[in-house]
């Protein structure tokens, strides 16, 4: 089993920034691409950003230029720096492998509201 623990979410005003972090416990972190996903109320979970094992990133078009994904394989951590946040970014954010594992963490709530 791989345990995923997300943190760093909260309430922020439009234009603000948040830094999400994820700790993945297990031996497979280094061996797979990792990704951030999010799920807004009434919507399906969607891919936000991913990062390959060599650090190469990919982003959903809606967040490109605003979000930055990074990983620290030595620390088994995955980060998502979110800048210039908008209300449409409000969602529960999750980390997982890409392709995702069946088991998900609790996620961390990001709420962007004025």
ZAMARGU-4260 file (C-alpha; in steps of 0.2 Angstrom, whole numbers, plus 5000, padded with zeros to 4 digits):
<rodrens>
0) 5000/5000/5000 | 5005/5018/4997 | 4999/5031/5009 | 4995/5049/5002 | 4994/5063/5013
5) 4990/5081/5006 | 4991/5097/5015 | 4992/5116/5013 | 4975/5120/5007 | 4964/5133/5014
10) 4954/5149/5011 | 4962/5162/5000 | 4956/5178/4991 | 4957/5179/4972 | 4974/5183/4967
15) 4982/5174/4981 | 4994/5160/4982 | 4994/5143/4991 | 5007/5129/4991 | 5001/5112/4992
20) 5011/5097/4998 | 5009/5079/4997 | 5019/5065/5006 | 5018/5048/4998 | 5024/5033/5009
25) 5030/5019/4999 | 5043/5012/4988 | 5036/5017/4972 | 5036/5036/4973 | 5052/5037/4963
30) 5047/5025/4950 | 5032/5033/4943 | 5025/5050/4937 | 5016/5059/4950 | 5001/5071/4948
35) 4989/5083/4956 | 4971/5081/4953 | 4956/5091/4959 | 4937/5088/4961 | 4925/5102/4962
40) 4908/5100/4969 | 4897/5091/4957 | 4911/5087/4945 | 4922/5073/4941 | 4940/5072/4947
45) 4952/5080/4934 | 4970/5080/4931 | 4978/5097/4936 | 4997/5094/4933 | 5009/5080/4932
50) 5027/5077/4934 | 5038/5064/4926 | 5051/5055/4936 | 5064/5066/4928 | 5055/5082/4933
55) 5047/5086/4917 | 5030/5094/4920 | 5014/5094/4911 | 4999/5105/4915 | 4980/5107/4911
60) 4977/5121/4900 | 4967/5130/4913 | 4981/5131/4925 | 4996/5133/4914 | 5006/5148/4919
65) 4999/5149/4936 | 5003/5133/4944 | 5020/5125/4946 | 5023/5107/4950 | 5039/5099/4958
70) 5044/5084/4966 | 5058/5079/4979 | 5061/5060/4976 | 5073/5060/4991 | 5059/5066/5003
75) 5045/5057/4994 | 5036/5074/4992 | 5026/5082/4979 | 5022/5101/4978 | 5010/5112/4969
80) 5013/5130/4970 | 4997/5139/4965 | 4998/5158/4961 | 4985/5170/4954 | 4971/5160/4961
85) 4953/5162/4955 | 4937/5156/4962 | 4936/5143/4948 | 4951/5134/4956 | 4940/5130/4971
90) 4941/5111/4974 | 4948/5097/4984 | 4965/5094/4978 | 4973/5076/4978 | 4990/5069/4974
95) 4992/5052/4966 | 5002/5043/4954 | 4999/5045/4935 | 4990/5034/4930 | 4982/5035/4947
100) 4981/5021/4960 | 4965/5015/4966 | 4968/5022/4984 | 4966/5040/4987 | 4971/5051/5001
105) 4959/5063/5010 | 4964/5078/4999 | 4966/5096/5004 | 4952/5109/5002 | 4956/5124/4992
110) 4944/5138/4993 | 4946/5154/4983 | 4933/5167/4988 | 4932/5186/4990
</rodrens>
